[in-house]
Amino acid sequence: MLPDSVRDEIIEALPDLYWVDVSHPDDAISEVALEPQLRKHRAGFEEPPEPYESVALAWPETGVIEETNPVDNHVATERFDPDEVEEGHAHGREIKGHNSYDTLELIVTAEGTAMIADEVVGPRDRAVALCDAVHSFLTETWPSRPLDLFDEQGAPIDDSHPTVPDTFADELSVSVLPREIPGRGTTDMSDQVEDSEAQCNAAVELAYVDSWSEFHYVTEEIDPEVEAGPDPYDTR
């Protein structure tokens, strides 16, 4: 399973803003920016005043070994310089690993109505749009390393723009590959929350190599004629 430190890296790498499609007769304002609160599932947080949007991330299924790939597969071999290795220390190591994945679940909640360009946008529209945006970011933008990013008017986005992630998926301390899960796109779950709220769920797989090191020691060859001494069973 991914260490807690890597899970924290994932949350920190997500953008601060998401451009979402909100249905509106005026095409110029049909796409708006939402700034949700990002948090771990069940993490304590002070509920902000309405209207608000939040994205909670949960890992319900962790460390699953992919059965379609070989187990204990070789990843890399590293040989140390014998002249720099102290006595009793490893002379090299072999890195092995399981091809694994963790399931990352998205729980998007919106509460209250928001005024957008003098129009009232309810929590369901915002929750659905935000869930689509986060899911799309994880499965399309984050792993693809696009060379150019553009805003909704087609203008280039500066590197400091809040929609640009600070860390891409392959730059985490444990490199991951986000993948779509068939049938786990945005699903409206608003019937499970209060009337003033709306909630949507989605999920992605974060594939990675769960690796470990096997250290190797090289023993110095001994000349048996010199080092072994007289044979106690030699009766000559």
C-alpha positions in Angstrom: 0.0 0.0 0.0 1.1 3.6 -0.5 2.6 5.1 2.6 0.8 7.9 4.4 3.5 10.3 3.3 2.8 9.6 -0.4 -1.0 10.0 0.2 -0.3 13.4 1.7 1.8 14.2 -1.4 -1.2 13.3 -3.6 -3.5 15.7 -1.7 -0.9 18.5 -1.8 -0.3 18.0 -5.6 -4.0 18.5 -6.5 -4.8 22.0 -8.0 -6.4 24.6 -5.8 -8.9 25.6 -8.5 -11.0 23.6 -11.0 -12.7 24.9 -14.0 -16.1 23.3 -14.2 -19.0 23.3 -16.7 -22.1 24.8 -15.2 -25.1 25.0 -17.5 -26.0 28.6 -18.3 -27.7 30.3 -21.3 -24.7 32.6 -21.7 -21.8 30.6 -23.1 -19.3 33.2 -21.8 -20.0 32.2 -18.3 -20.9 28.5 -18.7 -17.5 27.5 -17.2 -16.6 28.8 -13.8 -13.9 28.3 -11.2 -14.6 26.4 -8.0 -12.1 26.3 -5.1 -13.0 23.2 -3.0 -11.5 22.2 0.3 -9.3 19.1 -0.2 -9.0 16.7 2.7 -8.6 13.1 3.7 -11.8 11.2 4.3 -13.0 11.4 7.9 -10.4 14.1 8.6 -11.7 16.6 11.1 -12.4 20.0 9.5 -14.5 23.0 10.4 -17.5 23.1 8.1 -17.4 26.4 6.2 -20.6 28.5 5.7 -22.8 27.9 2.7 -22.3 27.7 -0.1 -19.2 25.5 -0.3 -17.7 22.5 -2.1 -15.3 19.9 -0.6 -13.4 16.9 -2.0 -12.6 14.1 0.3 -10.1 11.4 -0.7 -10.3 7.9 0.7 -8.3 4.7 0.1 -10.8 1.8 0.6 -8.8 -0.8 -1.3 -5.0 -0.7 -0.9 -1.9 -2.6 -1.9 -3.7 -4.9 -4.4 -1.2 -7.1 -6.4 -2.1 -7.2 -10.1 -2.7 -10.9 -10.9 -2.1 -10.3 -14.6 1.5 -9.3 -14.0 4.4 -11.4 -12.6 5.0 -11.3 -8.9 8.4 -10.6 -7.5 9.5 -9.2 -10.9 13.0 -7.8 -11.2 13.2 -4.0 -11.3 16.9 -3.1 -11.2 20.3 -4.3 -10.1 22.9 -2.0 -8.5 26.5 -3.0 -8.0 28.7 -1.2 -5.5 32.3 -0.3 -6.1 34.3 -3.0 -4.2 37.0 -0.4 -3.5 34.6 1.8 -1.6 32.8 -1.0 0.3 33.8 -1.5 3.9 34.2 -5.0 5.3 30.9 -6.6 6.2 28.8 -4.2 4.1 26.7 -5.2 1.1 28.5 -5.2 -2.2 25.3 -4.7 -4.3 21.5 -4.9 -4.2 18.7 -6.1 -6.4 15.4 -4.2 -6.5 12.3 -6.3 -6.8 8.7 -5.4 -6.6 5.0 -6.2 -7.0 3.0 -4.4 -9.6 0.3 -3.1 -7.3 -2.5 -0.5 -7.2 -4.5 1.4 -4.6 -8.0 2.5 -5.2 -8.5 6.2 -4.6 -12.2 7.2 -4.0 -13.4 10.7 -4.5 -16.2 12.0 -2.3 -17.4 15.4 -3.6 -19.9 17.3 -1.5 -21.6 20.7 -2.2 -23.9 22.5 0.1 -26.2 25.5 -0.4 -26.9 27.5 -3.5 -24.3 29.7 -5.2 -24.9 32.9 -7.2 -23.0 32.7 -10.5 -23.4 35.6 -12.9 -26.7 36.5 -11.2 -28.0 33.0 -11.6 -28.6 30.5 -8.8 -26.6 27.3 -9.2 -27.7 24.5 -6.8 -25.5 22.1 -5.0 -26.2 19.1 -7.3 -24.9 21.0 -10.4 -21.8 22.1 -8.6 -21.1 18.6 -7.1 -21.5 16.8 -10.4 -19.3 19.3 -12.3 -16.6 19.3 -9.6 -16.5 15.5 -9.4 -16.2 15.3 -13.2 -13.4 17.9 -13.1 -11.3 16.1 -10.3 -11.8 12.7 -12.0 -10.7 14.1 -15.3 -7.7 15.8 -13.8 -6.5 12.5 -12.2 -7.1 10.3 -15.2 -6.1 12.7 -18.0 -4.1 15.8 -17.1 -2.0 14.5 -14.2 -0.4 11.5 -15.8 -0.1 13.0 -19.4 2.4 15.7 -18.7 1.0 18.2 -21.2 3.4 20.6 -22.7 0.9 23.4 -23.0 -2.1 24.2 -20.7 -4.8 26.7 -21.7 -7.7 28.3 -19.9 -11.3 28.3 -21.1 -10.6 31.2 -23.5 -7.7 29.4 -25.1 -5.1 31.6 -23.4 -1.9 30.0 -22.1 -1.9 29.3 -18.4 1.1 30.6 -16.5 3.1 28.0 -14.5 2.0 29.7 -11.3 -1.7 29.4 -12.1 -3.6 27.4 -9.4 -4.9 24.9 -12.0 -1.4 23.7 -12.7 -0.3 21.0 -10.3 2.9 21.5 -8.3 3.8 17.8 -8.7 2.9 15.4 -11.4 2.1 11.8 -10.8 5.5 10.4 -11.8 7.3 12.9 -9.6 5.9 11.6 -6.3 8.4 9.8 -4.0 6.6 6.7 -5.2 5.8 7.2 -8.8 2.1 6.4 -9.6 0.0 6.0 -12.7 -3.6 7.1 -12.3 -6.1 4.9 -14.3 -9.8 4.9 -14.9 -11.9 2.2 -13.4 -14.8 1.1 -15.7 -18.1 2.1 -14.1 -16.5 4.2 -11.5 -17.0 7.6 -13.0 -19.1 10.3 -11.5 -22.1 8.9 -9.7 -24.8 11.0 -8.0 -25.2 9.9 -4.4 -27.3 12.9 -3.2 -30.0 10.6 -1.8 -27.6 9.8 1.0 -27.2 13.3 2.3 -29.4 16.1 3.6 -31.7 18.1 1.3 -29.4 21.1 1.3 -26.4 19.0 0.2 -25.5 17.1 -2.8 -22.8 14.4 -3.1 -21.1 12.6 -5.9 -18.6 9.7 -5.9 -16.0 8.5 -8.3 -12.8 6.4 -8.1 -9.5 5.9 -9.9 -6.7 3.3 -9.6 -3.2 4.5 -8.7 -0.8 1.9 -10.1 2.7 1.7 -8.8 5.6 -0.7 -8.1 5.6 -1.8 -4.4 9.4 -2.4 -4.3 11.9 -3.7 -1.9 15.7 -4.3 -1.9 17.6 -7.5 -1.6 21.2 -6.8 -0.6 24.0 -9.1 -1.7 27.3 -9.8 0.0 30.4 -11.1 -1.8 32.7 -13.2 0.3 36.5 -13.0 -0.3 37.9 -16.1 -2.0 40.3 -18.1 0.3 43.2 -20.2 -0.9 42.6 -23.5 0.9 46.3 -24.5 0.6 47.4 -21.4 2.5 44.6 -20.6 4.8 43.1 -24.0 5.8 46.1 -25.3 7.7 47.1 -29.0 8.1 44.5 -31.7 7.5 44.0 -33.4 10.9 43.1 -36.6 9.2 46.3 -36.8 7.2 48.3 -39.7 8.7 51.3 -39.5 6.5 
